[in-house]
């Protein structure tokens, strides 16, 4: 997050995913289980790069909002002239993608 102020300064639009941490943990565990036990592949992983799950990543996910929400709120106030989009639910994601498609923005 050390580069966050610099990235915010150069951004036109800031999209912040503020999802429920229980949902995040569920999705991490689901993804891990699917990959480990059903050998399903996902296109976002390089060949020969194993999926791993650690207590460290689970702890990081659980504590993420405690750690970063106040900082994000501070940056939001400081960069109030920028466009901020806060996404909290799957419905928010769908609405955002639909609006982007309708306005012919390539994501």
VMD Tcl script that builds the backbone (N, CA, C; Angstrom):
set m [mol new atoms 321]
animate dup $m
set s [atomselect $m all]
$s set {name element resname resid chain x y z} {
  {N N UNK 1 A 0.816 -1.204 0.000}
  {CA C UNK 1 A 0.000 0.000 0.000}
  {C C UNK 1 A 0.856 1.264 0.000}
  {N N UNK 2 A 2.178 1.116 -0.006}
  {CA C UNK 2 A 3.033 2.297 0.000}
  {C C UNK 2 A 2.883 3.119 -1.266}
  {N N UNK 3 A 2.528 2.478 -2.366}
  {CA C UNK 3 A 2.384 3.195 -3.628}
  {C C UNK 3 A 0.962 3.704 -3.845}
  {N N UNK 4 A 0.070 3.445 -2.904}
  {CA C UNK 4 A -1.325 3.825 -3.083}
  {C C UNK 4 A -1.512 5.326 -3.325}
  {N N UNK 5 A -0.903 6.222 -2.566}
  {CA C UNK 5 A -1.096 7.654 -2.844}
  {C C UNK 5 A -0.694 8.048 -4.266}
  {N N UNK 6 A 0.389 7.495 -4.748}
  {CA C UNK 6 A 0.850 7.792 -6.102}
  {C C UNK 6 A -0.137 7.258 -7.138}
  {N N UNK 7 A -0.611 6.042 -6.922}
  {CA C UNK 7 A -1.567 5.458 -7.864}
  {C C UNK 7 A -2.874 6.236 -7.857}
  {N N UNK 8 A -3.327 6.674 -6.673}
  {CA C UNK 8 A -4.563 7.454 -6.584}
  {C C UNK 8 A -4.424 8.795 -7.299}
  {N N UNK 9 A -3.265 9.397 -7.192}
  {CA C UNK 9 A -3.019 10.692 -7.823}
  {C C UNK 9 A -3.172 10.594 -9.345}
  {N N UNK 10 A -2.790 9.473 -9.928}
  {CA C UNK 10 A -2.816 9.312 -11.373}
  {C C UNK 10 A -4.082 8.628 -11.893}
  {N N UNK 11 A -4.944 8.197 -10.995}
  {CA C UNK 11 A -6.149 7.467 -11.402}
  {C C UNK 11 A -7.252 8.424 -11.842}
  {N N UNK 12 A -8.023 7.977 -12.815}
  {CA C UNK 12 A -9.219 8.713 -13.227}
  {C C UNK 12 A -10.424 8.245 -12.422}
  {N N UNK 13 A -10.495 6.929 -12.232}
  {CA C UNK 13 A -11.587 6.306 -11.483}
  {C C UNK 13 A -10.964 5.336 -10.487}
  {N N UNK 14 A -11.484 5.346 -9.274}
  {CA C UNK 14 A -10.996 4.440 -8.232}
  {C C UNK 14 A -12.133 3.486 -7.886}
  {N N UNK 15 A -11.881 2.205 -8.039}
  {CA C UNK 15 A -12.880 1.186 -7.734}
  {C C UNK 15 A -12.392 0.428 -6.502}
  {N N UNK 16 A -13.205 0.459 -5.458}
  {CA C UNK 16 A -12.834 -0.210 -4.205}
  {C C UNK 16 A -13.844 -1.312 -3.905}
  {N N UNK 17 A -13.338 -2.536 -3.820}
  {CA C UNK 17 A -14.179 -3.681 -3.494}
  {C C UNK 17 A -14.215 -3.830 -1.977}
  {N N UNK 18 A -15.359 -3.520 -1.421}
  {CA C UNK 18 A -15.532 -3.572 0.029}
  {C C UNK 18 A -16.514 -4.707 0.349}
  {N N UNK 19 A -16.041 -5.922 0.138}
  {CA C UNK 19 A -16.923 -7.079 0.298}
  {C C UNK 19 A -16.853 -7.648 1.713}
  {N N UNK 20 A -17.856 -8.399 2.034}
  {CA C UNK 20 A -17.968 -9.039 3.335}
  {C C UNK 20 A -16.827 -10.038 3.523}
  {N N UNK 21 A -16.163 -9.974 4.658}
  {CA C UNK 21 A -14.989 -10.829 4.858}
  {C C UNK 21 A -15.341 -12.304 4.974}
  {N N UNK 22 A -16.515 -12.624 5.467}
  {CA C UNK 22 A -16.933 -14.023 5.529}
  {C C UNK 22 A -17.127 -14.555 4.111}
  {N N UNK 23 A -17.712 -13.729 3.251}
  {CA C UNK 23 A -17.878 -14.115 1.854}
  {C C UNK 23 A -16.514 -14.289 1.175}
  {N N UNK 24 A -15.578 -13.405 1.462}
  {CA C UNK 24 A -14.223 -13.533 0.892}
  {C C UNK 24 A -13.568 -14.838 1.328}
  {N N UNK 25 A -13.655 -15.145 2.614}
  {CA C UNK 25 A -13.069 -16.398 3.112}
  {C C UNK 25 A -13.750 -17.610 2.478}
  {N N UNK 26 A -15.060 -17.549 2.374}
  {CA C UNK 26 A -15.802 -18.641 1.734}
  {C C UNK 26 A -15.304 -18.854 0.310}
  {N N UNK 27 A -15.141 -17.768 -0.443}
  {CA C UNK 27 A -14.702 -17.880 -1.834}
  {C C UNK 27 A -13.270 -18.404 -1.944}
  {N N UNK 28 A -12.414 -18.000 -1.027}
  {CA C UNK 28 A -11.033 -18.511 -1.018}
  {C C UNK 28 A -11.045 -20.014 -0.773}
  {N N UNK 29 A -11.786 -20.442 0.232}
  {CA C UNK 29 A -11.849 -21.869 0.564}
  {C C UNK 29 A -12.505 -22.676 -0.559}
  {N N UNK 30 A -13.576 -22.152 -1.137}
  {CA C UNK 30 A -14.261 -22.831 -2.235}
  {C C UNK 30 A -13.315 -23.017 -3.418}
  {N N UNK 31 A -12.607 -21.967 -3.764}
  {CA C UNK 31 A -11.671 -22.029 -4.887}
  {C C UNK 31 A -10.587 -23.074 -4.623}
  {N N UNK 32 A -10.060 -23.056 -3.412}
  {CA C UNK 32 A -9.009 -24.009 -3.044}
  {C C UNK 32 A -9.524 -25.449 -3.133}
  {N N UNK 33 A -10.696 -25.694 -2.584}
  {CA C UNK 33 A -11.267 -27.045 -2.580}
  {C C UNK 33 A -11.542 -27.521 -4.006}
  {N N UNK 34 A -12.122 -26.645 -4.816}
  {CA C UNK 34 A -12.410 -27.024 -6.205}
  {C C UNK 34 A -11.127 -27.393 -6.931}
  {N N UNK 35 A -10.109 -26.600 -6.754}
  {CA C UNK 35 A -8.845 -26.871 -7.460}
  {C C UNK 35 A -8.144 -28.117 -6.935}
  {N N UNK 36 A -8.205 -28.331 -5.641}
  {CA C UNK 36 A -7.487 -29.465 -5.061}
  {C C UNK 36 A -8.186 -30.798 -5.302}
  {N N UNK 37 A -9.488 -30.810 -5.136}
  {CA C UNK 37 A -10.198 -32.086 -5.142}
  {C C UNK 37 A -10.920 -32.396 -6.447}
  {N N UNK 38 A -11.134 -31.397 -7.261}
  {CA C UNK 38 A -11.845 -31.640 -8.515}
  {C C UNK 38 A -10.971 -31.322 -9.723}
  {N N UNK 39 A -9.739 -30.959 -9.469}
  {CA C UNK 39 A -8.742 -30.691 -10.508}
  {C C UNK 39 A -9.244 -29.723 -11.584}
  {N N UNK 40 A -10.130 -28.834 -11.165}
  {CA C UNK 40 A -10.622 -27.843 -12.113}
  {C C UNK 40 A -9.577 -26.743 -12.250}
  {N N UNK 41 A -9.349 -26.325 -13.460}
  {CA C UNK 41 A -8.371 -25.271 -13.684}
  {C C UNK 41 A -9.078 -23.947 -13.930}
  {N N UNK 42 A -8.415 -22.889 -13.559}
  {CA C UNK 42 A -8.907 -21.539 -13.781}
  {C C UNK 42 A -7.884 -20.823 -14.641}
  {N N UNK 43 A -8.311 -19.947 -15.516}
  {CA C UNK 43 A -7.391 -19.312 -16.463}
  {C C UNK 43 A -6.463 -18.259 -15.855}
  {N N UNK 44 A -6.587 -17.975 -14.587}
  {CA C UNK 44 A -5.784 -16.901 -13.999}
  {C C UNK 44 A -4.476 -17.378 -13.371}
  {N N UNK 45 A -4.173 -18.630 -13.490}
  {CA C UNK 45 A -2.983 -19.187 -12.844}
  {C C UNK 45 A -1.992 -19.674 -13.895}
  {N N UNK 46 A -0.740 -19.339 -13.711}
  {CA C UNK 46 A 0.302 -19.784 -14.643}
  {C C UNK 46 A 0.520 -21.292 -14.504}
  {N N UNK 47 A 0.998 -21.900 -15.576}
  {CA C UNK 47 A 1.313 -23.329 -15.532}
  {C C UNK 47 A 2.366 -23.597 -14.456}
  {N N UNK 48 A 2.256 -24.740 -13.832}
  {CA C UNK 48 A 3.205 -25.164 -12.785}
  {C C UNK 48 A 3.264 -24.208 -11.598}
  {N N UNK 49 A 2.188 -23.521 -11.356}
  {CA C UNK 49 A 2.109 -22.625 -10.198}
  {C C UNK 49 A 0.998 -23.161 -9.295}
  {N N UNK 50 A 1.373 -23.907 -8.286}
  {CA C UNK 50 A 0.360 -24.588 -7.483}
  {C C UNK 50 A -0.481 -23.622 -6.643}
  {N N UNK 51 A -1.705 -24.025 -6.447}
  {CA C UNK 51 A -2.613 -23.275 -5.582}
  {C C UNK 51 A -2.239 -23.619 -4.150}
  {N N UNK 52 A -2.039 -22.618 -3.340}
  {CA C UNK 52 A -1.732 -22.913 -1.945}
  {C C UNK 52 A -2.614 -22.073 -1.036}
  {N N UNK 53 A -2.863 -22.596 0.101}
  {CA C UNK 53 A -3.699 -21.934 1.094}
  {C C UNK 53 A -2.897 -21.901 2.386}
  {N N UNK 54 A -2.836 -20.725 2.977}
  {CA C UNK 54 A -2.073 -20.608 4.215}
  {C C UNK 54 A -2.887 -19.852 5.257}
  {N N UNK 55 A -2.515 -20.067 6.484}
  {CA C UNK 55 A -3.144 -19.334 7.576}
  {C C UNK 55 A -2.883 -17.831 7.410}
  {N N UNK 56 A -1.733 -17.502 6.864}
  {CA C UNK 56 A -1.366 -16.098 6.660}
  {C C UNK 56 A -2.358 -15.389 5.738}
  {N N UNK 57 A -2.724 -16.007 4.626}
  {CA C UNK 57 A -3.665 -15.376 3.696}
  {C C UNK 57 A -5.067 -15.322 4.294}
  {N N UNK 58 A -5.451 -16.329 5.053}
  {CA C UNK 58 A -6.760 -16.301 5.714}
  {C C UNK 58 A -6.813 -15.194 6.764}
  {N N UNK 59 A -5.753 -15.057 7.520}
  {CA C UNK 59 A -5.672 -14.000 8.532}
  {C C UNK 59 A -5.685 -12.614 7.875}
  {N N UNK 60 A -4.921 -12.468 6.791}
  {CA C UNK 60 A -4.866 -11.196 6.068}
  {C C UNK 60 A -6.263 -10.813 5.567}
  {N N UNK 61 A -6.968 -11.787 4.988}
  {CA C UNK 61 A -8.313 -11.542 4.476}
  {C C UNK 61 A -9.258 -11.146 5.601}
  {N N UNK 62 A -9.178 -11.848 6.705}
  {CA C UNK 62 A -10.064 -11.573 7.838}
  {C C UNK 62 A -9.820 -10.161 8.397}
  {N N UNK 63 A -8.588 -9.732 8.459}
  {CA C UNK 63 A -8.246 -8.439 9.067}
  {C C UNK 63 A -8.140 -7.280 8.080}
  {N N UNK 64 A -8.356 -7.539 6.795}
  {CA C UNK 64 A -8.146 -6.520 5.770}
  {C C UNK 64 A -8.925 -5.232 6.050}
  {N N UNK 65 A -10.221 -5.345 6.293}
  {CA C UNK 65 A -11.037 -4.148 6.481}
  {C C UNK 65 A -10.662 -3.370 7.733}
  {N N UNK 66 A -10.326 -4.088 8.784}
  {CA C UNK 66 A -9.881 -3.406 10.009}
  {C C UNK 66 A -8.642 -2.576 9.736}
  {N N UNK 67 A -7.784 -3.156 8.920}
  {CA C UNK 67 A -6.492 -2.544 8.642}
  {C C UNK 67 A -6.587 -1.377 7.654}
  {N N UNK 68 A -7.445 -1.499 6.613}
  {CA C UNK 68 A -7.401 -0.549 5.509}
  {C C UNK 68 A -8.604 0.377 5.368}
  {N N UNK 69 A -9.746 0.073 5.972}
  {CA C UNK 69 A -10.932 0.908 5.752}
  {C C UNK 69 A -10.724 2.368 6.136}
  {N N UNK 70 A -10.122 2.621 7.272}
  {CA C UNK 70 A -9.922 4.018 7.691}
  {C C UNK 70 A -8.964 4.733 6.741}
  {N N UNK 71 A -7.963 4.022 6.250}
  {CA C UNK 71 A -7.024 4.611 5.298}
  {C C UNK 71 A -7.727 4.916 3.971}
  {N N UNK 72 A -8.554 4.006 3.511}
  {CA C UNK 72 A -9.297 4.222 2.269}
  {C C UNK 72 A -10.239 5.416 2.439}
  {N N UNK 73 A -10.915 5.513 3.574}
  {CA C UNK 73 A -11.808 6.655 3.830}
  {C C UNK 73 A -11.031 7.969 3.820}
  {N N UNK 74 A -9.844 7.960 4.392}
  {CA C UNK 74 A -8.988 9.153 4.399}
  {C C UNK 74 A -8.636 9.561 2.966}
  {N N UNK 75 A -8.205 8.596 2.156}
  {CA C UNK 75 A -7.860 8.890 0.765}
  {C C UNK 75 A -9.083 9.328 -0.027}
  {N N UNK 76 A -10.231 8.760 0.290}
  {CA C UNK 76 A -11.465 9.140 -0.388}
  {C C UNK 76 A -11.761 10.625 -0.144}
  {N N UNK 77 A -11.594 11.068 1.084}
  {CA C UNK 77 A -11.809 12.494 1.410}
  {C C UNK 77 A -10.767 13.373 0.724}
  {N N UNK 78 A -9.532 12.923 0.709}
  {CA C UNK 78 A -8.448 13.714 0.118}
  {C C UNK 78 A -8.549 13.798 -1.402}
  {N N UNK 79 A -9.153 12.809 -2.019}
  {CA C UNK 79 A -9.257 12.779 -3.480}
  {C C UNK 79 A -10.716 12.897 -3.901}
  {N N UNK 80 A -11.451 13.766 -3.247}
  {CA C UNK 80 A -12.891 13.860 -3.483}
  {C C UNK 80 A -13.244 14.301 -4.900}
  {N N UNK 81 A -12.308 14.887 -5.617}
  {CA C UNK 81 A -12.577 15.288 -6.996}
  {C C UNK 81 A -12.491 14.113 -7.964}
  {N N UNK 82 A -11.955 13.007 -7.501}
  {CA C UNK 82 A -11.855 11.792 -8.325}
  {C C UNK 82 A -13.185 11.045 -8.272}
  {N N UNK 83 A -13.418 10.200 -9.266}
  {CA C UNK 83 A -14.593 9.332 -9.271}
  {C C UNK 83 A -14.284 8.081 -8.473}
  {N N UNK 84 A -15.038 7.836 -7.450}
  {CA C UNK 84 A -14.887 6.631 -6.636}
  {C C UNK 84 A -16.099 5.743 -6.851}
  {N N UNK 85 A -15.857 4.453 -6.992}
  {CA C UNK 85 A -16.929 3.471 -7.082}
  {C C UNK 85 A -16.674 2.441 -5.988}
  {N N UNK 86 A -17.643 2.300 -5.099}
  {CA C UNK 86 A -17.534 1.322 -4.020}
  {C C UNK 86 A -18.419 0.134 -4.381}
  {N N UNK 87 A -17.816 -1.031 -4.448}
  {CA C UNK 87 A -18.536 -2.248 -4.793}
  {C C UNK 87 A -18.552 -3.149 -3.567}
  {N N UNK 88 A -19.789 -3.485 -3.130}
  {CA C UNK 88 A -19.920 -4.295 -1.922}
  {C C UNK 88 A -20.564 -5.646 -2.170}
  {N N UNK 89 A -21.334 -5.769 -3.226}
  {CA C UNK 89 A -22.070 -7.015 -3.457}
  {C C UNK 89 A -21.885 -7.490 -4.897}
  {N N UNK 90 A -22.310 -8.712 -5.156}
  {CA C UNK 90 A -22.277 -9.242 -6.518}
  {C C UNK 90 A -23.193 -8.431 -7.430}
  {N N UNK 91 A -24.300 -7.944 -6.891}
  {CA C UNK 91 A -25.213 -7.099 -7.659}
  {C C UNK 91 A -24.517 -5.812 -8.084}
  {N N UNK 92 A -23.723 -5.234 -7.184}
  {CA C UNK 92 A -22.955 -4.029 -7.523}
  {C C UNK 92 A -22.000 -4.297 -8.680}
  {N N UNK 93 A -21.360 -5.464 -8.677}
  {CA C UNK 93 A -20.434 -5.835 -9.752}
  {C C UNK 93 A -21.195 -5.922 -11.076}
  {N N UNK 94 A -22.331 -6.625 -11.062}
  {CA C UNK 94 A -23.136 -6.772 -12.277}
  {C C UNK 94 A -23.591 -5.416 -12.801}
  {N N UNK 95 A -24.062 -4.542 -11.917}
  {CA C UNK 95 A -24.512 -3.216 -12.336}
  {C C UNK 95 A -23.360 -2.416 -12.932}
  {N N UNK 96 A -22.208 -2.484 -12.310}
  {CA C UNK 96 A -21.032 -1.768 -12.810}
  {C C UNK 96 A -20.643 -2.263 -14.199}
  {N N UNK 97 A -20.593 -3.575 -14.368}
  {CA C UNK 97 A -20.223 -4.139 -15.667}
  {C C UNK 97 A -21.250 -3.811 -16.744}
  {N N UNK 98 A -22.535 -3.852 -16.400}
  {CA C UNK 98 A -23.583 -3.492 -17.354}
  {C C UNK 98 A -23.461 -2.033 -17.788}
  {N N UNK 99 A -23.231 -1.133 -16.813}
  {CA C UNK 99 A -23.061 0.293 -17.147}
  {C C UNK 99 A -21.836 0.500 -18.031}
  {N N UNK 100 A -20.756 -0.212 -17.731}
  {CA C UNK 100 A -19.524 -0.067 -18.516}
  {C C UNK 100 A -19.756 -0.552 -19.947}
  {N N UNK 101 A -20.482 -1.654 -20.108}
  {CA C UNK 101 A -20.767 -2.164 -21.451}
  {C C UNK 101 A -21.655 -1.209 -22.235}
  {N N UNK 102 A -22.655 -0.660 -21.564}
  {CA C UNK 102 A -23.571 0.266 -22.237}
  {C C UNK 102 A -22.874 1.556 -22.667}
  {N N UNK 103 A -21.879 1.960 -21.904}
  {CA C UNK 103 A -21.176 3.199 -22.251}
  {C C UNK 103 A -19.973 2.937 -23.160}
  {N N UNK 104 A -19.853 1.686 -23.623}
  {CA C UNK 104 A -18.785 1.281 -24.555}
  {C C UNK 104 A -17.386 1.415 -23.982}
  {N N UNK 105 A -17.240 1.323 -22.673}
  {CA C UNK 105 A -15.906 1.299 -22.072}
  {C C UNK 105 A -15.382 -0.132 -22.117}
  {N N UNK 106 A -14.157 -0.267 -22.469}
  {CA C UNK 106 A -13.528 -1.584 -22.473}
  {C C UNK 106 A -12.849 -1.794 -21.137}
  {N N UNK 107 A -13.180 -2.876 -20.473}
  {CA C UNK 107 A -12.597 -3.155 -19.161}
  {C C UNK 107 A -11.496 -4.167 -19.287}
}
mol reanalyze $m
mol bondsrecalc $m
mol representation Tube
mol addrep $m
